[in-house]
Amino acid sequence: MKKRISFMSEDSTLVGDLYLPNHFEEGKSYPTIVVSGSWTTVKEQMAGLYAKKFSEEGMIALAFDFRNYGESEGEPRFYEEPSKKVEDIKHAVSYLLTLDMVDANKLYAFGVCAGAMYTAMATATDSRIKALATAASWLHDAEAVKLFYGGEEGVREKREAGQRALKTYKETGVMEYIETISTTNPDAAMFGEYDYYLNPSRGGVKEWSNDKFAVATWEEWLTLDPMPYASVITVPTIMIHSDGCVLPQYTKNFYDNLSSVDKQLIWLEKEIAYPMEHQFNFYDQEEETNFAVSHIVNYLSEFKN
């Protein structure tokens, strides 16, 4: 079952889908997980897919649109604010704790790609989250972003563009946008033949914007460093990754620095056809998503609290 819900995050109403387990019974409480997808995405993409799979394994799962995206409120639209996304996850936790069906002692958080980064940061600063799970985690720092955004010069140019765009927005209320993804425009936020986002039968859904990415995003995105949060995380943590996912060494480093006594790093060993193949496969392909869900559910089921 899937229920449309809404909750407040600061001054914005966020809209989500609450997935209930098969054979759900009123009056019972269930393990519950907040699910977050990659940057710029909406609940109809990887977050909803994972939430549905978790519910099929007996959990309550929430996939929602972050502020500025999808059906949720928030201005400017299509503006990726990492710090605000972290707060949105915490407010999703607050909403879930108002539901009698949610077992507060078994309230977990999961994120894929950049959602893993935001979820890890939320977990580090919110003791109500009792365990952390990630798949194909995007975890970067000042050096890593240079690999993806044109080196030191490219990062500097994007940051300056972001600063100008934010200044203009504050002065005029008009936000500058570029394409979210393009195979021909190197200035797009994502430039390349990324089938997940380009294919309507995968992630190129109508609810997602492929042509609007707020330029102001660059400043906070490119200066974000989640790596120090690892040492603050003490709850049980499971991280799933592979050499075919983005920045594998960063996931290993984050895992090594976790303060969690109970932690697992699951590495999917498989030959890949091209670099980062698994990154996108973990968004929607049966083998990778089922691999992640089964390992996470088995890991979380070990806790008897």
PyMOL commands that set and color helices and strands:
alter all, ss='L'
color gray80, all
select helices_A, chain A and resi 46-56+82-96+114-124+142-148+151-172+195-198+217-223+227-232+248-257+277-284+286-300
alter helices_A, ss='H'
color red, helices_A
select strands_A, chain A and resi 2-9+12-19+30-36+60-64+102-112+131-135+177-178+181-182+190-191+213-214+237-241+263-267
alter strands_A, ss='S'
color yellow, strands_A
deselect
rebuild
show_as cartoon
